[in-house]
Amino acid sequence: MSISKIKHAAKSLKNFQGIRFEECLDNGETAEQLNKWLLEVSWEVANKVGGIYTVIRSKVPVTKKEYGNNYICVGPYNDSFVKTEVEVGESKIDAIRDSVNEMKRFGIHVVTGNWLIDGFPEVVLFDIGSAAHKLDGWKGDFFEYARIGIPYHDREANDALLFGFCVFWFIGLFIDQVKRRQKSYVIAHFHEWLAGVGLIMTRLRGYDCALIFTTHATLLGRYLCAGSTDFYNNLPWFDLDKEAGDRQIYHRYCVERAAATCAHVFTTVSKITGIESEYLLKRKPDVLTPNGLNVQKFAALHEFQNLHAQNKEKLNAFIRGHFYGHYDFDLDKTLYFFIAGRYEFSNKGADMYIEALARLNHMLKSSGSEVTVVAFLIFPTATNNFNVESLRGQSIAKMFRDTVSNIQGDIGKRLYEISLKGHLPTPTEILHPSDLIELKKCIYASQRSTLPPICTHNVCDDVNDPILKALRSCQLFNARSDRVKVIFHPEFLRSTSPLLPLDYDEFVRGCHLGVFPSYYEPWGYTPAECTVMGVPNISTNLSGFGCFMEEHVNEPQSYGIYVVDRRHKSGEESCQQLAQYMFDFSLLTRRQRIILRNRTERLSELLDWNILGIYYYRARQMALTRIHPEFEEEMLKLTSETSSNPSTPGISRSSTPAPPEHDDEATDDEDEHHPPPPPPQISFQKVPSKEPSSTDQAYKPSFTRPASATHLPLDKQFRAASVAVANAAAANEPTFPDALDDEIRQITIGKDHQSDLASTHQTTKHDDKVAFGLHDHGESNDSHDDQKKVPHEDHKTSIVVKNDFTIPNVLQETTITGNATSTESASAEKMLSSLNLEDQPITKSTRKEQS
């Protein structure tokens, strides 16, 4: 896949199931006209707890482009986060303000304002503490309607119930308010079981609201995997009620399963989680909604390479201090690997990572490699404080830097003074004995009798800590002879740390390889973030990200995306495969690693919310259609009104396929076996025709041959016939420029000539439910793929135009009757008739006249 193919793949994602996502991002104009509202409900709105916070926060900008001010985020009130992330103030939207005031009249503390992130969305936050006096009553109501009981001792479930009923209450008031102006369409999108109570009650009470439920990871699945269960091989045979009851989460499981059942549309983030949901929640997802990121585009390719070099130097400074006294390896031949995430030892694959590192250590020593691998493990856990040895190392390194800096300054002054006098300095004049004494003091102070620590902090109960136990078991102690050094950093990375002063993004950019051999990972933001930053990474086919890349990228390994098979191989085989991947990566030269980072960064476009946001759009449209079947008619009516009154003159639409987007950097892997044929030399002779009407003159059509036609290998006979008919229709008409690439549609020829089309223009039909719309090889899909092709009954010629543009009269006459105004056009029509041309869909006005 070259850059052009990746762009085509991203473009086909944008056009999922015939939807052109870019046309939907109108800054809320359509939502305002239809009175369409979206309420995004999650426990992690302006409340950072886990990965869903990243999902919602990063998705806000593209959702705001679609809904504008009709997009509202709903979450719980957390004072510590609100102070730093929310600009509190009264809502400017009447429906929100009146609903909130009504709830406040009953003693519920509700905070409104704007979330201080990209997009600046409106937020409604409920202080569940102010509703605690209603807990018992709401528990009774919930049991009466849903038959789910919430135990008193489960504080998290009680908080979820209070939050859910506040949301349910607000939705009811809000719907009443927005309906007062005009007919409304309200969508409520709930994330995870903590928000599920509100969805269940909204559905059971029959509110006029389209409900979507997204699970980012099933509750029971996470618990089962944490217990070292052979999860995926036993999915069909779990006794769900018993497993949930044994783990004392039966009521939570019931809430999650009921929410998935009550939702009009149920979605999940990956195919692997979709399979899990089908067995554990007893519902197959209607749409897969993969998670995206806000991709930062660089003006030049070398910019992110410079960021890697800058942040790697910061890591080098830390390594020099941490390994003082044992710093006997070359940093230019040192690679930085890392794993990071929530501290779930088995689910996140930390056990396999450590075992593979031990094997990698043996492989490097056996091969006599000069490469040193420093492997970081970033898993926040309970600690007492920094390790004294780690702090001492950084202090000694700083002492060395200060001493050498002072000596360097003195030497520079001496060189200047002696040279200015006209003499060449001798070694003793440059380096004084006092300087040597200072250097010796530093060297003696840096000697140590112990090994460098494997952990930067004092971990609470380090004897039973899973990672430390595994490191000791594999004998990874940072010995001099070890080619693999390990550093366990049990704390979130931050730039204010006195030990490793780097933010997470800076740390990732400074590393060479991210390793995430997860056993349970519904999506996997960590490898996705690596890809966007141009850092090669290893994931598994049990993670949503790994499945996504295997399905949508041809040969992902050549793009720095390594996928370990943990689904069909044993643990031993998977561990060996992981060790081999890391060893192969260590054999790459610096130039090869630079090229690989460039190729990895190319894939970032596939993970952009501007691409993947279409799946959330599809889920919302599906939910609205299920409760309002007339919604599609309203959309068509609105679209037709907009297209019938264009604000700018129409432009022509080419009937030939768009050429691939060329890129200078695609030459390293572009297929050169099928070069495009040279453009034929065709003379366009105009033939007499009747005078066009004033309407026709406004469009100023012409049929000059576009450059993209050179990529369609049709025979000369067909090409000449097409030109003749085009000339007949365009007689005496002025010309105007070719159409844009993204407005070009592919011509469809008869069955006898289907084999003539180039293979690069083949398309794949999208699955209506869970399949993504991206071909494995990254080809671009045509927007007419899902439309049935019907042969023209009388085999007369037709001109393909886009449905939302009116056909000029002269074109309609050519399309409908096929009459030619000269002997040349008549013969051309006969030639085209013999080729069995099939018509593509044309405008409504043309269809009506044909009938």
N, C-alpha and C positions, 0 to 999 in steps of 0.2 A: 504493500500500500504506500503510494507516494503521497505527497501533500495534496495533490489534486484529488486523489481518490478519497483521502480522509475528508476533504471538504465536500465531496459528493456524498459520502456516507452521512456526514452531519446534515447536509441538505435534505437527504431522504428521511432522516429522523424528524426534521421540522415538518415534513409533509406527511406525517403518520396518518394512515387511513383517509387520505385525501384532504386532510386539514392543512391549510397553509398557516402555520402558527404566527408568522410575522404579521399577517393581516389582522390577527386577533388582538395584537398589542397596540391598541389605539388610545392608551392613557385614559380608559374608562368611558369613552364616548358611547359605545354600544351599551355598556352596563347602565349608564345614566338614562339612555333613551328607553331601555326595557325595564327600568327600575329593578335591576338585578343586583343582589347583594351577596357577598361572601363573608361568612364568619369562620375564622380559623381558630379552633379551640384546642388548646394543649396545656398541660401542666407546665410546660417549659417555655411559655411566652414570657419574655423578660424575666426569666427565672432559670438560670443555667444549672442543670442537673446532670444531663448526659448528652448523647449525640443528637437527640431530637431538637435540642436548642440550636445546633448548627444547621440542621435541615431547614427549620422554619426561618431562622435569621437570614440564611443565604438565599432562600427562595422568595423573600419579600419583594426585592426590586422587580423581578419579572412578573409577579402577581399584581403589583401595583400598576404596571404598564397595561395590564388587562382590565383591572377593575377601577383603577383610580381611587377616588375617595370612598367608593362603595366597598372597600376591603377593610375589615376590622379584625384585629387579633384579640382573642379572649383568653385570659389566663388567671392564675391566682396572684394575690398581692403578697410580694416578698419585699419587706422594707429595705433590706440591704441592697438588693438589686435595683429597686425603683429609684433610690437616691442617685444612682450613677448611670442608669440606662433609660430613664423615662422623664420626659418633660411634662409634668403634671399640669393639667388645665381643663377647664370645662369644654366639653365637646361642642364643635360648631355644627354638628349634624343634629337636627331637631329630634329625629326618631331615637337616637342614642341618649340625648340629654333628657327627654321626657321619660324614657324607660328607666334610666338611672335614678332620676328623682323619685319615681314611684317606688323603687326598691329602697331608697334611702328613707322614705316615709315609714317603712316597716322596720327600720333599724339596721339594715344591711349596709355596711360601709363599702362603697364602690368608688374606685379611683379611675379616672379617665385621663387621657393625655396622648402623647406621641412617643413612640419608641425611637430612641436616638441611634438609629442604624440607617443604612442605605434604603431609601424609599420612604422613611419617616412615616410609618403606618400609624393609624389610630389604634389605641389599645383600650380595652376595658378589663380592669383587674378587680377581682372580688376578694375581700378580706374575709376568709372563711372563719376566722375567730369571732367576727361579729355575728355570724349565723350559728354559732355553737349551741345556742339555746333552742334551736329548732332541730337538733340532731335526732332526738328520740322520735319526734313526730315524723320526720322525713324517713327515718328507718322503717316506720310502720307503713308509710305510703309506698315506699319502694317494694316492700314485701307484698303489699296488697296488689300492686300492679305487675311486678316482675317475678314474684315468688323467690326472691333472693334475699337471704338474711345476712346482715353484716355484724360480726361479733364485736363486742364492746372493746376487747383488748387490742384489736388491730388498729392502731392509730392511723396508719397510712390509708387503710380502706375507709376509715371514718372521714379523713380529710377528702378523699376522693368523692365520697357521698355528698359532703357539704358543697364541694366545688361543683359537682354535677347538678345538684338541685338549684344552685344559684344560676348556672348557665341555662338550665331548663326554664327557669322563671324569666330570665332576661330575654330568651328567644321568644317566648310567648308575648311579652310586652312589645318587643321590637317588631314582630310581625304585624301586630295590631296597628302600630304607629305608621309603618311604611305603606300599609294597605289603604290608609286614609286618602292618600294623594291619587293613586292609580293602582292598577293591577301590578303585583310585585312577584318577583321570583327570588326566594331566599334560599341560599345553600349554606349548610353548616358542616364543616369538615372537622372531624374529631380524630385526634392522634392518640393511640395507645389506650390501655384499659383505664388509666387514671382519669381520662375524660369520658369514659364510656357510659357512666351513669346518666349524664345529660342527654346523650343520644338515645338511650333506651327509653327514658321518660318522654322525650319529645316524640318518639315514634308511637309509643303506647297511648299517648294522649291525642294522637291524630293531628298534630300541628301541620300546617301547610308549609312544609320545609323539606327540601331535598337533603338527605343525610348521607354522608360519606364517612366511612371508618377505615383508617389506615393503621395497620399493625407493622411496626418496624422490627419487632421480634416477639414471638409468642411468649407469654409468661411461663407456661408449662414447659415449653421447649428449652428455655434458658435454665430452668431448675433441673430438668432431666440431664442436660449436657454437663452441668456443673457437678453432677453426681457420678461422673465417669461411666455413664450408660452408653451402650452401643446404640446410639440414638437413631441414626438414619436406617440401619438395617432392621430395626424393630418398630418403625413408625406404624405399620398397619395393626400391630398386635398389642399396643399399650392399652391397659385398662385406665382410661382417662380419669374417671371419677376417683378411683382408688389411688392413682399416682398423685393427683392433686390433694386428696385428703391426707395421704401420708406425709405430705410436705406442708400441711396446714395452710394451704392457699386455695382451698376449694371455692370459697366465696369470690375470691379475685378471679379465678378461672371462669366462674359462672358469669361474672360481669363482662369479661373479655369475649366469651363465646356469645353471650346475648347481644352485645354490641355489634359483633360481626354479622349476626343473624338479622338484627333489626335494621341495619343500614340498607339504604336503597342501592348503594354501590359499595363494594368491599374491595380494597386495594392493599397490596403489600409491595415491598421494595425490590424483590428479586424472585426469580423462578424457584430457587432453592427454598425460600421462605414460603412461596406459594404452595409448594408440595407439602411443606410442614403444616401450613394452615388448613389444607384440605383434609388432613388426618386429625389434627388436634382441635381445630375450630369447626370442622364439619362444613366448611364452605370454601369453594374454589374462588380465588380472587377474580373480579370482573376485569380489572386493569392492573397491570404492573406499573408502578411509579418509581423508577430508579432515582436515586438521589444525585443531585448535581452540586456544582460549586460555582462561585463567581470567579470566573477565570480572568486573571490579569494578563492582558496582552502587552507584549513588549515591542517597541518600535524596531529593535534590531535583535537578531538571534543571539548575539554574543552577550546581551545584557544579563540573562539569567545564568550564563556561564560565569560572568564576573561576580555575581552574587554567590555562586558556589565557592569560588576562590576566596572571597572575602570572609565568608563564614567558616570555611575550612581552616583558615588561619586562626580564628578564634578557638576552634576545637584543638588545634595544634598547641596553642598556648596552655590550655587546660591539661593536655596530655603530658606536656613537659613537666608540669608541676606534679601531677598525680603519680608519675612513674620516676620521680627523682631517686637517684641512686641505682635505678635499673633502666635508665634511659639509654639503651644500647642499640636501638633500632633506628632505621632511617625513615623520617616522616614523609619523604618523597615516595617511599615505597610502602606506605601505610594506608590501609583502606578502613573506612568507618562504616560499620553495619549497625543497624538499630532495630528494635522492636518497641512499640509503645501502645498504650491503651488502658482500658479498665483492668484492674488487677483480678482477672479470672484466669488462673494458672493454666487450666486445660483448654477452656473455651477459646482463649486467644492464642493458643499454640506455643506458650512459653516453654512447656515441657519438651516439645519436639525441637524447638529452636536451640535449647541448651544441649540436647543430645547431639544435634547436627553440628554444633560448634565443636564439640569434643571430637567428632569424626573429622571435621575440617582441620582441626589442629594436627591430628595424626597424618592426614593426607599432605598437609603442607610440609611437615617435618620429614616425611618419607620421601617426598619429591625434591627436598633440598631447596625449596623456594625461599627467596629473599623477601617475600612479601609478608608483612605483619598485618593482621586483622584485629582491630579494636572493636569489640561488640558491646554496644550499649543496650541496657534493658531499662526502659522508662515506664515504671508501674507505681503510681502513687499508693503508699500504704502508711500505716502508723509508725512514726519514728520519734525518738527522743530528741535528737539534735544531730548536727553534722559530726561526721567522724573526725577525730582530732588529727589523725594521720593525713587525711585529705586536706584539711585546712593548713597543716604544717607544710605540705608539699607546695601549695600555692604561695605560701609565704616565702619559702626558700626560692622558688622560681622568681618571685618579685625581687628578692634580694639580689639574685644573680643579674637580673635585667638592670637594676639600678646601679650596681657596681660596674658592670661592663659599660653602661652608658656614660658613667663618670669618667672611666678610663679612656673611652673613645673620645670624649671631649678634650681631655688633657692631651692625648696624642695628637689630635688635630691642631691644637694650639702650638705644640712643640714643632710639628712639621712646618707650620706656617712661619714661625719665627726663624727657624734654622734655614729654611729655603730662602727666605727673604734676605738673609745675610749672604747668600751666594754659596752656601755649602750643602753637600748632600749629607743627610743625617745618618748616623750609624745606628745599629739596632739598640745599643745601650742608651743612646740619646733619645730614642723613640719610646722604649718601654723601660721605665725606671724600676729598680728593685722594689720600691714601695708598691708599685702596681702589681708585681708578681706576688707579694705578700698578701694583698687584698684578694687576689684570685685564689690563692691557696686556702685562705680562710673560708671562702665560699665553697670550694670543692670539698674540704673536710666536713663542713657543716651539712653537705648534701649526702653524705654517706649514711647508709641505714643497714641494719642487721635483719630486718624483717622484709617480707614480700609486700609489694604495693597492695593496698586493700581492694577487695572485689566489690565493696559497697561504700558509697560516699557518705552514708548516714548510719547512725546507730538504730537499727530496726528493733521495734518492740517484739519481744519473743522471737529473736532471730534463730533460736534453736529449731523452732517449728515452722519457720518461714519457708514456703514451698520453693521459691527461687533459690534462696541460699542453700537449702538442703540439696537441690538438684545440682548446683554448682560444685558443692563439696563432693557429691557422689560421682560426678564426672571428672573430678580432680582438676578443675580449672581454677588455678590459684595465682595466675600471673607470674609464673616462674620465668627465669631468664630464657630457658630453652623453649618455652611455649611460643608458638607463632600466632596463637589466638589469645588476646588479652580481653578480659571481661570487666565491665563496670556496671553495677546495678545502682541506678539513681532512683530511689523510692519517693520522688517528689515531683510535682508539676514544674516544668521548666519556666523560668521567668528571668527577664533581663536584670532584675535587681538582686539576684542571688550572688552572694560573695564567693561562691564556689564555681558555678558554671553559668556565667551571666549571659544567657541566650534565651530569647523567646523560642517557642516551639517551631515556628516557621523558619527562623534563622538556623536552628539546629538541624532541621530536615534538609534545608538547602546545603548545609555544610557536609552532610553525609554522602556516601557513595551508593549505598544500597539499603532499602527498607525491606525487612523480612517479617512477614505476617502469616505464618502457617496455621491459621485459625481452624478450629474444629467447628465452632458455632459462630458464624458471622453473617447475619442477614444481609448486610450490605458491605460495610467496610470503608469508612471514610479515610482511614490512615493510608491505605494504598492509593486511594483516589487523590488525596492531597499530594502524595509523592509524585504521581503522574503529572499533575498540573504544574508542579515545580520542576519537572524534568529530572526526577530522581528515579532510576530503575528500581523495581520492587518485585517481591515474591509474595504471591497469595496462593489460595487453594481453590479447588473447584467445589468446596463447601461454603465458600463466601459468595455473596451476591456480586461483588466486584469482579472476582475471578470468573464467574459464570458469564457475566456481561461481556468481559473482554474476550473470552474464548469464542463467544457466539458472534461478536460483531467486528472482531479484528482478525484478519488473516495472518497467521503465524505471529502471535503476540510476542513470542520470545525474541524475535528479531527487533522488536520495539522496546525491549527492556522490561516486558511484562512476563514474568515467569509464573506459571501456574502449576502447583504441586497437586498431584492426584491423591486426595485423601478419601475419595468416595469409593473407588473401585480397587484400591490397593490396600495391603495390610499396613499397620503402623510402621513396621520395620522397613518395608519398601518405600513408603512415603518419606521416612526420615533419611534414607540413603539418597533418594532423589533430591531432597532439599540440600543435603551436604554436597552433592555433585554440582547442583546449580551454583552454590556459593564458591566452590572450588573453581569451576569454569569461569566465573566472574573474576576471580583473583588472578587468572591468567591473562586477562585483557591488558593491553598496553594503555598508556595514558591517552593516546590519540583515539584508540578504539572506544574508550569510556566516554570521551567527549562526543564522538559520533553517536553513541548509544543514548546519551542524555538528550541530544538534539532530536533523535527519533522518538524518544519517550515524550518529550514536550509537545510533539506534534499531535499526540492523541488527546491533548487537553481540550480541544474543541468539542470532542464527543461528550465531555463531562460538564459542559457549560449549561447553566439553567436556561439560557436562551434556546438551547436545543431540547433538553429533557423536560422542560416545563410543559411541553405539549401533552405529556401523559396525564398530568394533573388536569389540564384543560379538558382532555377527553373524558376523564372520570366525572368532572363537574357537569359537562354537557349530557352525559349518560344519565346521571342522577336527575337532572331537571326533566329530561324527556320521559323518565319513568313515572313521575308524578304529574307532569304537565305535558301530555302528548301534543298539545297545540304549540309547544315552545318552538319546535322546528319550523312550523309555518310562520310564526312571528319573526324568527330569524331570517327566513327567506324573504318575507315581506319587507323587512327593514333593509336587507341587502339589495333587493330589487329597486327600492325607492332611492337608495344611495347611488346605484349604478345608472338609473334612468336620468339622474340630474348630476352628471359629472362636473366637477369644478374646473377641470382642465380638459383641453381637447383630447380625444382618444388617440391612441397610437396603434400602429399595425401590429399584428401578431404573426410571426413567422411560423410556417408549418413544418419546419425541419427541426431536428433535435439539437439541443444546445451543445456546443463543443465543451470538452473538459477544460477546467480552469488550469491553465499552465502555471508552473512555478519553477523558477530556476533551480531550486533546491531539490526538486524531485528527480533529478537525473541519475542519482545514485542507485535507485531501485525501480525506475520506470521501465515498463515492458517495451522493448524496442523491436519485437518480432513482427509487429503489425503497424508499421508507420502509416499515417493517414495519406490517402492518395492526393496528388496535386490537384488544385482546383481546375476544372476544365474551362477552356476558353469558349464561351458561348456569347453569341451576338444576339441582342434583344431588338427585334424589329417590331415596331408598333404597327398595328393594323387599324383600319377605320372603325370607329364605334360611335354610338350616339352620344350627344352631349350630356355630361353628368349634371345632376340636380345641384341646387345650392347646398343641400345636406351632404351630398357626396364631396363637394369641394371642401367642406369643413374637415373632412377626414384625410383628404389628400393621399389616397392609397397608391402604392406602387408595388411592384413585385420584383425588384432587383434581387439578384441571388445573394443571400447572406453567406458569409465565410463558413458558418457552421454546416452548410450543405456538403462541404467537402468531407465530412466525417460520416456521411451516409452512403455506403457503397452500392448505389443503385446502378442498373445497367444504362447504357447510353440511350436506348430506345425510350425507356421510361422518363429519363431526364429531359430528352428533347420534347416529349409529349407534354410534360408538365410545364415547360417553358412556353410552349405554343399556346396552351390554354390560358396561362397567366397573362401572356401578352394580349390575348383577346379581351380579357376582362379589364386590363389596365390601360387600354388604349387612351391616348391623349390626356393621361393623368400626370400631374407633377409628382416628383419623388420626394421621399423623406427618409431619414436614417433607419438603419436596421433596428430590430427590436432588441431589448435587453436579453441576456442569457436566461435569466430566471423567468422570462415571459414566453419562452419558446416551447412549443409542444411538438411531440414526435408524430410524424405521419405514419399511418398504418396501411400496410399493403396486404395483398391477398395471401392466401395460404401457400400458394405455389412459390411465393417470393419471400416467405418468412426466413428462410435459411440465408438469404442475402444480407440480412442485417448483421452488423458487427456485434460480436459477443459482449463487448463492453456496454452495450445499450440494453441488454436484457434486464428485466425487472422481476421482482418477487412480490407476490401479493401479500399484504399484511394480514396477520391473524386478527380476527375481530375481538379476541378476548385478552390473551396473555402474551402473544408473541410480539417481540419488538419488530420494528419495520426496517431494520438495517441489514443488508445483505452481508454475508461473511466476507466477501471480497471488497466491500465498500462501494459497490456501484450505486449510482443515483437512480432513484425510483421516479417514474413519471407519474404525474398527478392523475392520469387517466387509466392507471393500471386496473383499478377496481371497477371500471365501467365496461359493460359488455359491448363488444364490437358487433354491429349488425350490418351485413352487406347491403349495399344499395341495390334495390330490386331491379332497376333498369340500367344499372352500371353507368350512370351518368356522372360527370365530374362534379366535385364539390370542393369548396374552399373552406379550410378549417379556421375558425376564429374562436375567441374566448366568449363564454356565455354572457358575461356582464358588459359586453360592448355591442352596440347596434350595427348591423351590417348595412352598408350603403346600398342604395337601390340597384346600382349597376352590378354589385357583387351578388345581391339576392337573385337577380335575373340569371346570372351565370350559374349560381348554385342550384336554383330550382329547375331551370329549363335546360341548361347546358347548351343553349343555342350559341353558335359561333357566328361571327359577322364576316367571315371570309372563308375561302376554300381551305386555307392553312389550318384554321381553328377547327373546321369540320373534320378534316382528316386526323387532326390530333385527338379529337374526341373519340373517333373510332378506334384509334390505337390504344387509348386509355381504357376503353370499354373491354378490349381484348385482354387486358392485364388483370381483370377481376379486382378492381380497387374496392376496399372496404372503407366506409365513411366513419369518421370519428364524430362524436357529439357536436352539434352546432347550436346556434342560438335558438332561443324559444321562438322568436319571430319567424325564423326559417322553417322550423318544424311545423308551426301552425300553417304556413302557406303550403308546405308539402302535403299536409293532410287534406 
